[in-house]
Amino acid sequence: MKPFLLLSTRAEDLAADEEYDAFLREMGLPEKRLHRVRMEAGPLPRIDLDDYAGVLLGGGPFNSSDPPAAKSPLQRRVEAEVSALLDEVVARDFPFMGACYGVGTLGVHQGGVIDRRYAEPIGAVPVALTDAGRADPLLEGMPEVFDAYVGHKEACRMLPPTATLLAGSASCPVQMFRVKQNLYATQFHPELDRPGIITRVYVYQHAGYFPPHELDLLVARLNGTDVTEPPRVLANFAARYG
């Protein structure tokens, strides 16, 4: 069986390694079936999609809506490489799952509007499926409303014209969409469990997601959450395309 490809943009080893482990765990894959490329470490090598069952894009530090002049050379390189790969992925309707950063990258690529209007603080929020979401195979077995972990500075304000809305929330209307039949993006993090999001809170405590002096209060709030359903999206992705 072909492996999946995980594209990572996290420069911090702890966050990057835990993200990789989370995708392995929730997709039920052995390491040999999930290849990882850390895009922040160097130029993206040539990717032959025929070598893979699907492509996954994890979250990261970049915001697609940042003004061009504010983007670092690294961010501009990563965005250009992801966009070029998406050209082929979209043309082929190749299996793709972008978590959090996927909304920004796939959304911009397909003509959506990404900005900071629907940013959400780190925490668990109730997400509701649309009629299309209830019928989508990647959301099979999901309840109509479920809690999911979020934490993002930007979001999709206007859905791409090519996209089908699958899920939303009161604080962020676009939580998940599909392009064509096989390309998906989620604003929430389907890979995260409670220990995973707490790790990221510590790693990114100075990244502007929350005032650093509120760290202990945020961790206490997260310890009171019980998020169980979103990983089913990744399990369904692995089962459908693996």
Secondary structure by P-SEA (a helix, b strand, c coil): cbbbbbbbccccaaaaaaaaaaaaaaaccccccbbbbccccccccccccccccbbbbbbcccccccccccccaaaaaaaaaaaaaaaaaaaaccbbbbccaaaaaaaaaacccccccccccbbbbbbbbcccccccccccccccbbbbbbccccccccccccccccccccccccccccccccbbbbcccccccaaaaaaaaaaacccccccccaaaaaaaaaaaccccccaaaaaaaaaacc
